[in-house]
Structures are given as C-alpha cells and as structure tokens.
C-alpha cells in the first residue's frame, strides 16, 4: 500500500526540513521498490531511511517492509529445502528401481524351480556347500539366516569375532507347500475358455525354519509383576539347562528374582548395559517370551537390527501374537529346537523424526522401530490435529481430526482396528493408513504397499503441536515444521507358529475378538417354495 502524503518533517542531517514536495518522495519510494528483489535490498533501504516514529504511515510502511523481508527469507529457505528434498527423493527412487530390477532378475532365474520337485517339500532347506571352511549361502526361493540375523556387510573385525563365536546356531527359512497332491500347488496360469479369461490362484506357501546347527543359547523375557510367570520362568530355566543343555540369558531383573529363590541359578547370564544388548543377536539363537503381546513388543524393541526367532507363550489377555500355551512348554520347545517349525515374518516400521531446524533429510533423530504402530495425535490440546501427509513424492491428504495411525499388518488388530481399520494377515507386507476420528465423512482408511515412504508433517499454520508415540511409548512432541518419516524396516520379527501362519491368525481373531460370532439361524423357519 502506497503511503499517503505526509505533513510531518523528516530528519536530514542536523536540521528538520518540511516535506514540501511529497509527490517527489512518493516517486522516490516507487523507484526504490523496483529494486526489492532480495532480502538484502530491503535491509539496505531500512538502514538508509531512519524514522523518527512521529508519522504513523511511515511506521506502518516500515513494518510492512520488515514483513516482506521475512517472507522473502522464508521463500528462499523453502525453495532450497524443496530442491534438496526433491533431489533426495529422486536418488531414493533410482536406488529402489535398481534394487527391484535386480530382485526381479533373480526371481526370474528360479521361478520354475519352486514347488516342482517332491524333495523340495521334504528337504526344506538343505545344507550349504562347504568350501575352505566357509558355508556358501545358496537357497532357491528361500531366506538365509544371514539375511535375518546380520546387519549389512560385515567388517573384517566383525568376521573375526563371528569366527570365534562357534556357539551361534545357523538356520535357513524356506518356502513350503502343503503336500505334493494338495490344491495349493498351483501356478499363475491364464486360460481362455468360453469367452472368459480366468487365472488360477497363486501358490499358497508358508515359511519354514530348519536349523543347520543345534541351538545353544536361549534368551527368556518375562512379563513383570506376575507370580505365575516367575514360577514358570524358574521351571523353564531348570528344564532347558538340565534336559537341553542350553545357555540361558535373562533380564537383570529376572536374574535377581531367580538368585533370591535359589543359588542353583548361578549359571544364568544377563547383560550390564545397552552396548551388550546391541550385541545380543550375535549370541542368542532363540528368544522365548512369557507374557502377552506386550512382551513380544518388548522383545522386538530390544533388537534395533536383526531379530532372532521368537517363541511366544500366552500368559496375557488376548494374545494375537502368542499361539503357544504355557502348560505344554516342554513339548513345544522340544519340537522347535529339533525343527523344522513354521515361521511368521512380522514386518516392522522404521521411523525418523526430522526437526524444522534440520538443514537436510540426514539430520534426524535416532531411528525408532515399531512392530505395531506409530500414532500421531493431538495430545492434551483441544484443537484438531492438522497433519500434511505425503507418500513418496505424492501428496495424500491433510488429516484434520484426533490424529493418524501408521500401522503394520501385525498391528492391524490393535489400535488401528479400534479406529476403524481393516484386519490384515500379518504375512501381507504393507502400511495401514488409518485416521483417528477424522472430521470428515469421506475419510476412509488406506492400505499402502511396502515399498513406499510415508511423511507426516505438522504445517506452520497448525494451531497446536502434535504428539507421536511408538508402540505406545517413547512419546515425542512434533512442533510446527517437524516431520515424521516412516518406511518398512529391513529387519522383520520372526515368530514361531503353533500350526501355520494363517491358522494362527484366524484362531487369534476368533478367540480374541469373537470375530463374526453369531447364533445360527434356526432351520425350522419359513422356507422358499
């Protein structure tokens, strides 16, 4: 807005000279405004035009110039940030495309071998060829233990340590089908019959774990403050030591309870600090949990990278992830230690918090792994959350409501289900996008593919900050400009199955949720004629 003609005086040197030619002053300001192409020009003008504060219009004009300077600075920073982010997403996209192309080429080499030979079902994994004392990691359509229990390429020091640790058991995970003559041996065949194009169902496979060397070390994690769990833990530790000759690790809290009961448990081992916890996956062959789903979540959170196979015993309330009954722990553990055993690979989310003050995408806080879900909500604020959501480079939506849940398929029967999300088989790789009480009748939940990266950002015009919680703990505040980035973690959580993955999932929703439980309609009613 151009200033009106002033009648006040403007300081010039040591004398106050009346503004007798206001039209010339306005023209001089107009000429100067044409040079305001940067924040520097605005600042120079402010320095060259001192104001005594006696004219309200000039004061308003100076404030307007300062606002323009701030807007120019924010626009420049936003443009630089957007360019850097676009370059980073492009780099990630190219890397992902290259990796997918490599994996597709590898699968095409072996897609005709899977489930074709009878010995594939009986010999679930086979033993790798031994050459010069080193095992060759070769498995057709299978998953090696090194892919589950190792974090990236090992350094020479790590290889030396691994060679010295001969007690660590190795295993392989294989695809297997139910019987050679079963209807689950199907191929992706497209047929044309009577004008209709039909396709046969895909092959239904389970994942089976077979030990290549005997397990030597077991980690037992228990639910706290439970007398029955404490008694069962003592019995299990004694049995594993006397009958299976295994090394036992427990938490520091548990070893104190065991030693208070008897000095017999002096052989039980534990850890002292977080650095030893980070190396547990290189020592432990098997993890046993005594509790409910929360104990399984706690076990998964202890391993920031690879996770050993977990055998969950049900001593909680619902138990969607705990298929084994504690009354039969001897038979269950004996069968699992012999192998093979069905496995469910439960996918995890890897979450990063990026603060507004960060200079680039790499200035993030420590990554957090979640097995169930990450929740972004309004906390104690009475205002709606305002969250901008992006999937890779595409804008998804703005969430206005109580919050948003980003869930794994294992967490689909937890908070996401209570918020209206769908129940999904845990073997399905994907990310559930579930709003919490959205202020919209058309906002329905989504299921996104596993390869995407979801970014949730608190915009600058948000009335209040948001709060993020990870598997119900580690709560963090997200201020305006902060962002939460989630993608699928490379380290799944392998949990043992009582029967198979699908059977355990259906049993859990039937018994835990009484899914579709209804009294059967009477047969003696009216019938169609």
C-alpha positions as CSV (number, residue, x, y, z in Angstrom):
1,X,0.0,0.0,0.0
2,X,1.5,3.4,-1.0
3,X,1.8,5.9,1.8
4,X,-0.4,9.0,1.9
5,X,1.1,12.4,1.6
6,X,2.8,13.2,4.9
7,X,2.7,16.6,6.6
8,X,5.4,15.8,9.2
9,X,9.1,16.6,9.0
10,X,11.9,14.1,8.1
11,X,15.3,14.3,9.7
12,X,18.1,15.3,7.3
13,X,21.5,16.0,8.9
14,X,21.1,18.3,11.9
15,X,18.0,20.2,10.8
16,X,14.4,19.2,10.3
17,X,13.3,20.2,6.8
18,X,9.5,20.2,5.9
19,X,8.4,17.8,3.2
20,X,7.3,20.4,0.8
21,X,7.3,18.0,-2.2
22,X,5.5,14.9,-1.2
23,X,5.0,13.8,-4.8
24,X,8.7,13.5,-5.3
25,X,9.1,11.5,-2.1
26,X,6.5,9.0,-3.3
27,X,8.2,8.7,-6.7
28,X,11.5,8.0,-5.0
29,X,9.9,5.2,-2.9
30,X,8.4,3.8,-6.0
31,X,11.8,3.7,-7.8
32,X,13.3,2.0,-4.7
33,X,10.6,-0.7,-4.6
34,X,11.6,-1.8,-8.0
35,X,14.9,-2.9,-6.6
36,X,13.5,-5.1,-3.8
37,X,14.4,-8.4,-5.3
38,X,16.1,-9.8,-2.3
39,X,16.2,-9.5,1.5
40,X,19.5,-7.5,1.2
41,X,17.8,-4.7,-0.7
42,X,15.1,-4.5,1.9
43,X,17.6,-4.3,4.7
44,X,19.6,-1.6,2.9
45,X,16.5,0.5,2.4
46,X,15.6,0.2,6.1
47,X,19.1,1.3,7.1
48,X,19.1,4.3,4.7
49,X,15.6,5.5,5.8
50,X,15.7,6.2,9.5
51,X,12.3,7.0,11.0
52,X,11.6,9.2,14.0
53,X,8.4,7.4,14.7
54,X,6.3,10.6,14.5
55,X,4.4,9.6,11.4
56,X,2.0,6.6,11.7
57,X,2.0,5.9,8.0
58,X,5.8,5.6,7.7
59,X,5.8,3.4,10.8
60,X,3.3,1.1,9.1
61,X,5.3,1.1,5.9
62,X,8.5,0.2,7.7
63,X,6.7,-2.7,9.4
64,X,5.4,-3.8,6.0
65,X,9.0,-3.8,4.7
66,X,10.1,-6.0,7.5
67,X,7.3,-8.4,6.8
68,X,8.3,-8.5,3.2
69,X,11.9,-9.3,4.2
70,X,10.8,-12.2,6.4
71,X,8.6,-13.5,3.6
72,X,11.5,-13.4,1.1
73,X,13.8,-15.2,3.6
74,X,11.2,-17.9,4.2
75,X,10.5,-18.3,0.5
76,X,14.2,-18.7,-0.3
77,X,14.7,-21.2,2.5
78,X,11.6,-23.1,1.4
79,X,12.8,-23.3,-2.2
80,X,16.2,-24.5,-1.2
81,X,14.7,-27.1,1.1
82,X,12.2,-28.3,-1.6
83,X,15.0,-28.7,-4.1
84,X,17.1,-30.7,-1.7
85,X,14.2,-32.9,-0.8
86,X,13.3,-33.4,-4.4
87,X,16.9,-34.5,-5.2
88,X,16.9,-36.9,-2.2
89,X,13.6,-38.5,-3.2
90,X,14.9,-38.8,-6.8
91,X,18.0,-40.6,-5.5
92,X,16.0,-42.9,-3.4
93,X,13.6,-43.7,-6.2
94,X,16.5,-44.6,-8.6
95,X,18.1,-46.8,-5.9
96,X,14.7,-48.5,-5.3
97,X,14.2,-49.1,-9.0
98,X,17.7,-50.6,-9.4
99,X,17.1,-52.9,-6.4
100,X,13.7,-54.0,-7.6
101,X,15.2,-54.7,-11.1
102,X,17.9,-56.8,-9.5
103,X,15.5,-58.8,-7.3
104,X,13.1,-59.3,-10.3
105,X,16.0,-60.7,-12.4
106,X,17.0,-63.0,-9.5
107,X,13.4,-64.3,-9.1
108,X,13.0,-65.0,-12.8
109,X,16.0,-67.4,-12.7
110,X,14.3,-69.6,-10.2
111,X,10.6,-69.2,-10.6
112,X,10.3,-72.5,-12.5
113,X,12.1,-74.5,-9.7
114,X,9.7,-73.6,-6.8
115,X,7.4,-76.4,-5.6
116,X,8.1,-78.6,-8.7
117,X,10.3,-81.3,-7.2
118,X,8.9,-83.6,-4.4
119,X,12.2,-83.4,-2.5
120,X,11.6,-79.6,-2.0
121,X,8.8,-80.3,0.4
122,X,10.7,-82.9,2.4
123,X,14.1,-81.3,2.4
124,X,13.0,-77.9,3.4
125,X,16.3,-76.0,3.4
126,X,19.3,-78.3,2.7
127,X,22.8,-77.6,3.8
128,X,25.0,-75.1,2.1
129,X,28.1,-76.3,0.3
130,X,31.3,-76.2,2.4
131,X,34.3,-74.7,0.7
132,X,37.5,-73.8,2.6
133,X,35.7,-73.9,5.9
134,X,33.1,-71.3,4.7
135,X,29.5,-72.0,4.1
136,X,28.1,-71.0,0.7
137,X,24.7,-69.2,1.3
138,X,22.7,-70.7,-1.5
139,X,19.0,-71.4,-1.2
140,X,16.4,-71.5,-4.0
141,X,13.4,-69.3,-3.2
142,X,14.5,-69.3,0.5
143,X,15.8,-66.9,3.1
144,X,19.1,-67.5,4.7
145,X,19.7,-66.9,8.4
146,X,22.4,-64.4,7.4
147,X,19.7,-62.2,5.8
148,X,17.7,-62.2,9.0
149,X,20.4,-62.0,11.7
150,X,23.1,-59.8,10.1
151,X,23.1,-56.1,9.6
152,X,24.6,-55.2,6.3
153,X,28.1,-56.2,5.1
154,X,30.3,-57.4,7.9
155,X,33.7,-55.7,8.6
156,X,36.9,-57.7,8.9
157,X,36.7,-57.2,12.7
158,X,33.1,-58.5,12.8
159,X,34.0,-61.5,10.7
160,X,36.9,-62.3,13.1
161,X,34.5,-62.1,16.1
162,X,32.0,-64.3,14.3
163,X,34.6,-66.9,13.5
164,X,35.5,-67.1,17.2
165,X,31.8,-67.5,18.3
166,X,31.2,-71.1,17.3
167,X,28.1,-71.5,19.5
168,X,25.9,-69.3,17.3
169,X,23.4,-71.6,15.5
170,X,22.6,-71.1,11.8
171,X,19.3,-71.7,10.1
172,X,17.5,-71.2,6.8
173,X,14.0,-70.2,6.0
174,X,12.3,-72.0,3.1
175,X,9.0,-71.7,1.2
176,X,7.0,-74.9,1.5
177,X,3.6,-76.2,0.3
178,X,1.1,-78.4,2.0
179,X,1.5,-81.8,0.3
180,X,2.5,-82.7,-3.2
181,X,-1.0,-83.6,-4.2
182,X,-2.8,-80.7,-2.5
183,X,-4.7,-78.0,-4.2
184,X,-2.1,-75.4,-3.0
185,X,0.3,-76.5,-5.7
186,X,-1.0,-74.0,-8.3
187,X,0.8,-71.9,-10.8
188,X,-0.1,-68.5,-12.3
189,X,-1.8,-69.8,-15.4
190,X,-4.1,-67.7,-17.5
191,X,-6.7,-69.6,-19.5
192,X,-9.3,-68.6,-22.2
193,X,-12.5,-70.6,-22.1
194,X,-15.9,-69.8,-23.5
195,X,-15.0,-66.2,-23.9
196,X,-13.9,-65.7,-20.2
197,X,-10.4,-65.0,-19.1
198,X,-9.6,-66.8,-15.8
199,X,-6.5,-67.2,-13.8
200,X,-5.6,-69.9,-11.3
201,X,-4.9,-68.9,-7.7
202,X,-1.4,-68.1,-6.7
203,X,0.7,-70.7,-4.8
204,X,-0.1,-70.7,-1.1
205,X,3.1,-71.1,0.8
206,X,4.3,-71.0,4.4
207,X,7.8,-70.1,5.7
208,X,9.6,-72.9,7.5
209,X,12.7,-72.7,9.7
210,X,15.2,-75.5,9.7
211,X,18.2,-75.5,12.0
212,X,21.5,-76.2,10.3
213,X,23.3,-76.5,13.6
214,X,21.9,-77.1,17.0
215,X,20.8,-74.0,19.0
216,X,23.0,-73.3,22.0
217,X,21.7,-70.1,23.7
218,X,18.2,-69.0,24.6
219,X,17.0,-65.6,25.8
220,X,13.9,-65.7,28.1
221,X,11.9,-62.5,28.5
222,X,9.1,-62.3,31.0
223,X,6.1,-60.1,32.0
224,X,6.9,-58.3,35.2
225,X,4.9,-58.3,38.5
226,X,3.4,-61.8,37.9
227,X,3.9,-64.6,40.4
228,X,2.7,-67.3,37.9
229,X,5.2,-66.1,35.3
230,X,8.0,-66.0,37.8
231,X,7.3,-69.7,38.8
232,X,7.0,-70.8,35.2
233,X,10.3,-69.0,34.3
234,X,12.2,-70.8,37.0
235,X,10.8,-74.2,35.9
236,X,11.6,-73.5,32.2
237,X,15.2,-72.3,33.0
238,X,15.8,-75.5,35.0
239,X,14.4,-77.8,32.3
240,X,16.3,-76.1,29.4
241,X,19.6,-76.4,31.4
242,X,19.2,-80.0,32.6
243,X,17.4,-81.6,29.6
244,X,18.5,-79.4,26.6
245,X,22.0,-78.4,27.9
246,X,21.4,-74.8,26.7
247,X,22.9,-71.5,27.8
248,X,20.3,-69.2,29.3
249,X,20.1,-65.4,29.2
250,X,17.5,-63.4,31.2
251,X,17.0,-59.7,32.1
252,X,18.8,-58.3,35.1
253,X,15.5,-58.1,37.0
254,X,14.8,-61.7,36.4
255,X,18.2,-63.0,37.4
256,X,17.8,-61.2,40.7
257,X,14.5,-63.0,41.3
258,X,16.0,-66.3,40.4
259,X,19.0,-65.9,42.7
260,X,16.7,-64.8,45.5
261,X,14.9,-68.1,45.1
262,X,17.9,-70.4,44.9
263,X,21.7,-70.3,44.3
264,X,21.2,-73.1,41.8
265,X,20.6,-70.5,39.1
266,X,24.2,-69.1,39.2
267,X,24.7,-70.4,35.6
268,X,22.1,-67.9,34.2
269,X,23.6,-65.0,32.3
270,X,22.5,-61.4,31.8
271,X,23.8,-58.1,30.5
272,X,25.0,-54.9,32.1
273,X,24.5,-52.0,29.7
274,X,22.9,-51.1,26.4
275,X,26.1,-51.9,24.4
276,X,25.7,-55.5,25.4
277,X,22.1,-55.5,24.4
278,X,23.0,-54.3,20.9
279,X,25.2,-57.5,20.6
280,X,22.6,-59.9,21.8
281,X,21.6,-61.0,18.3
282,X,25.1,-62.4,17.7
283,X,24.9,-64.6,20.8
284,X,21.2,-65.7,21.1
285,X,19.8,-68.4,18.9
286,X,16.2,-68.3,20.2
287,X,14.0,-65.9,22.2
288,X,11.3,-67.2,24.5
289,X,8.6,-64.7,25.8
290,X,6.4,-65.4,28.8
291,X,3.5,-62.9,28.7
292,X,1.2,-61.4,26.2
293,X,1.5,-59.3,23.1
294,X,3.2,-56.6,25.1
295,X,6.0,-58.9,26.0
296,X,6.5,-59.7,22.3
297,X,6.6,-56.0,21.6
298,X,9.2,-55.5,24.3
299,X,11.3,-58.4,22.9
300,X,11.2,-56.9,19.4
301,X,12.2,-53.4,20.8
302,X,15.4,-54.8,22.3
303,X,16.8,-55.6,18.9
304,X,17.4,-52.5,16.9
305,X,18.5,-54.5,13.9
306,X,18.3,-58.3,13.2
307,X,16.0,-60.3,15.5
308,X,16.4,-64.0,16.4
309,X,13.3,-66.3,16.1
310,X,10.8,-65.7,18.9
311,X,8.7,-68.4,20.6
312,X,5.8,-66.5,22.3
313,X,3.9,-68.3,25.2
314,X,0.5,-66.9,26.0
315,X,0.3,-65.6,29.6
316,X,-1.6,-62.4,28.8
317,X,-5.2,-61.4,28.0
318,X,-5.8,-61.5,24.2
319,X,-2.7,-63.0,22.6
320,X,-2.8,-62.2,18.8
321,X,0.9,-63.0,18.6
322,X,1.2,-65.7,21.3
323,X,0.0,-69.0,19.9
324,X,1.7,-71.3,22.4
325,X,0.2,-72.5,25.7
326,X,2.5,-72.5,28.8
327,X,1.1,-75.8,30.0
328,X,2.8,-77.6,27.2
329,X,6.1,-75.7,27.1
330,X,8.3,-78.8,27.2
331,X,6.7,-80.4,24.1
332,X,6.6,-77.0,22.3
333,X,10.2,-76.1,22.9
334,X,11.4,-79.7,22.2
335,X,9.7,-79.6,18.8
336,X,11.0,-76.1,18.0
337,X,14.6,-77.0,19.0
338,X,14.5,-80.0,16.7
339,X,12.8,-78.2,13.9
340,X,11.5,-77.6,11.3
341,X,9.0,-75.0,12.5
342,X,6.6,-72.7,10.7
343,X,7.5,-69.0,11.0
344,X,5.6,-65.7,10.5
345,X,7.8,-62.9,9.4
346,X,6.3,-59.8,11.1
347,X,7.3,-56.6,9.3
348,X,8.3,-53.5,11.3
349,X,8.2,-49.8,10.5
350,X,11.4,-47.7,10.8
351,X,10.5,-44.1,11.9
352,X,12.6,-40.9,11.9
353,X,11.7,-37.6,13.4
354,X,13.1,-34.6,11.4
355,X,13.0,-31.3,13.2
356,X,12.3,-28.0,11.4
357,X,15.8,-26.8,12.4
358,X,17.4,-29.6,10.5
359,X,19.4,-28.5,7.5
360,X,18.7,-31.6,5.4
361,X,17.0,-35.0,5.5
362,X,20.0,-36.7,7.1
363,X,19.9,-34.6,10.3
364,X,17.4,-36.8,12.0
365,X,17.0,-38.2,15.5
366,X,17.7,-41.8,16.4
367,X,15.5,-44.2,14.3
368,X,12.8,-46.0,16.1
369,X,11.5,-49.4,15.1
370,X,7.8,-50.3,15.8
371,X,6.1,-53.7,15.4
372,X,2.5,-52.5,15.9
373,X,2.1,-48.8,15.0
374,X,3.2,-45.2,15.3
375,X,0.4,-42.8,16.4
376,X,0.3,-39.1,15.8
377,X,-2.4,-37.4,17.9
378,X,-3.3,-34.0,19.4
379,X,-2.3,-35.0,23.0
380,X,-3.9,-32.8,25.6
381,X,-4.7,-30.0,23.1
382,X,-8.4,-29.2,22.5
383,X,-7.7,-28.3,18.9
384,X,-7.9,-30.6,15.9
385,X,-4.7,-32.0,14.6
386,X,-3.5,-30.6,11.3
387,X,-1.2,-33.1,9.6
388,X,0.1,-32.9,6.0
389,X,0.7,-36.4,4.6
390,X,2.9,-37.5,1.7
391,X,3.5,-40.9,0.1
392,X,6.9,-40.8,-1.7
393,X,6.6,-37.6,-3.8
394,X,2.8,-37.5,-3.9
395,X,0.5,-35.5,-1.6
396,X,-2.0,-37.8,0.1
397,X,-4.2,-35.6,2.3
398,X,-4.4,-33.3,5.2
399,X,-5.6,-35.0,8.4
400,X,-8.0,-32.9,10.5
401,X,-9.2,-34.9,13.4
402,X,-7.9,-36.5,16.5
403,X,-4.8,-38.0,14.7
404,X,-3.4,-40.6,12.4
405,X,-2.2,-44.2,12.8
406,X,0.5,-45.7,10.6
407,X,0.4,-49.4,11.4
408,X,2.0,-52.6,10.3
409,X,-0.2,-55.6,9.3
410,X,0.7,-57.2,12.7
411,X,-0.7,-54.1,14.4
412,X,-3.9,-54.2,12.3
413,X,-5.7,-55.9,15.2
414,X,-4.6,-53.3,17.7
415,X,-5.2,-49.5,17.8
416,X,-5.9,-49.4,14.0
417,X,-8.7,-51.9,14.4
418,X,-10.3,-49.7,17.2
419,X,-10.1,-46.7,14.9
420,X,-11.9,-48.5,12.0
421,X,-9.0,-50.0,10.1
422,X,-9.2,-53.4,8.4
423,X,-7.7,-56.6,9.9
424,X,-4.9,-57.8,7.6
425,X,-3.0,-61.1,7.6
426,X,0.5,-60.4,9.3
427,X,2.3,-62.0,6.4
428,X,1.0,-59.3,4.0
429,X,3.6,-56.6,3.6
430,X,2.0,-53.2,3.8
431,X,1.5,-50.0,5.8
432,X,-2.0,-49.2,7.2
433,X,-3.0,-45.5,6.9
434,X,-5.8,-45.1,9.5
435,X,-7.3,-41.7,10.6
436,X,-8.4,-41.3,14.2
437,X,-11.9,-39.7,14.4
438,X,-11.5,-37.6,11.3
439,X,-13.8,-34.6,10.9
440,X,-14.9,-35.8,7.5
441,X,-17.5,-38.4,6.4
442,X,-15.4,-39.5,3.4
443,X,-12.1,-40.1,5.1
444,X,-11.6,-43.9,4.9
445,X,-8.6,-45.9,5.9
446,X,-5.9,-46.9,3.3
447,X,-3.5,-49.8,2.9
448,X,-0.3,-48.8,1.2
449,X,2.4,-51.0,-0.4
450,X,5.5,-52.0,1.5
451,X,8.0,-50.1,-0.7
452,X,6.6,-46.5,-0.1
453,X,7.9,-43.9,2.4
454,X,5.2,-42.0,4.3
455,X,5.9,-38.5,5.5
456,X,3.7,-36.8,8.0
457,X,4.4,-33.1,8.7
458,X,2.9,-30.5,11.1
459,X,2.3,-27.4,8.9
460,X,3.3,-23.9,10.1
461,X,-0.3,-22.8,10.3
462,X,-1.2,-25.6,12.8
463,X,-2.9,-24.2,15.9
464,X,-1.1,-26.7,18.2
465,X,1.8,-29.2,18.1
466,X,1.2,-32.9,17.7
467,X,2.5,-35.9,19.6
468,X,3.9,-39.1,18.3
469,X,4.1,-42.4,20.2
470,X,5.8,-45.6,19.1
471,X,4.1,-48.9,20.1
472,X,2.5,-46.9,22.9
473,X,5.7,-45.5,24.4
474,X,8.6,-43.1,23.6
475,X,6.3,-40.2,23.2
476,X,7.7,-37.2,21.2
477,X,6.3,-33.8,20.5
478,X,6.1,-32.6,16.9
479,X,6.2,-28.8,16.6
480,X,5.3,-26.7,13.6
481,X,7.6,-27.7,10.7
482,X,8.6,-31.0,12.3
483,X,8.1,-34.2,10.3
484,X,7.8,-37.9,10.9
485,X,9.1,-40.2,8.1
486,X,8.1,-43.9,8.1
487,X,9.1,-46.8,5.9
488,X,9.3,-50.6,6.1
489,X,12.3,-51.7,8.1
490,X,14.7,-54.2,6.6
491,X,14.6,-56.4,9.8
492,X,11.4,-58.4,10.3
493,X,10.5,-60.1,13.5
494,X,10.3,-63.9,13.0
495,X,7.8,-65.5,15.4
496,X,7.2,-69.3,15.6
497,X,3.7,-70.6,14.7
498,X,1.7,-73.3,16.5
499,X,0.2,-74.6,13.3
500,X,0.9,-72.3,10.5
501,X,0.7,-68.5,9.9
502,X,-2.8,-68.4,8.5
503,X,-4.2,-70.9,11.1
504,X,-2.7,-68.9,14.0
505,X,-4.1,-65.6,12.6
506,X,-7.6,-67.0,12.2
507,X,-7.6,-68.6,15.6
508,X,-6.5,-65.3,17.2
509,X,-9.3,-63.3,15.7
510,X,-11.9,-66.0,16.5
511,X,-10.8,-66.5,20.1
512,X,-9.5,-63.0,20.9
513,X,-12.2,-60.9,19.2
514,X,-15.0,-63.4,18.8
515,X,-15.0,-62.4,15.1
516,X,-18.4,-62.9,13.4
517,X,-19.7,-64.7,16.4
518,X,-23.5,-65.1,15.9
519,X,-26.1,-67.5,16.9
520,X,-27.0,-69.7,14.0
521,X,-30.3,-69.1,12.3
522,X,-33.0,-71.7,13.2
523,X,-33.6,-74.3,10.5
524,X,-37.3,-74.8,11.2
525,X,-38.5,-71.4,10.0
526,X,-40.2,-70.4,6.7
527,X,-38.6,-71.7,3.5
528,X,-38.6,-70.8,-0.2
529,X,-41.1,-72.9,-2.1
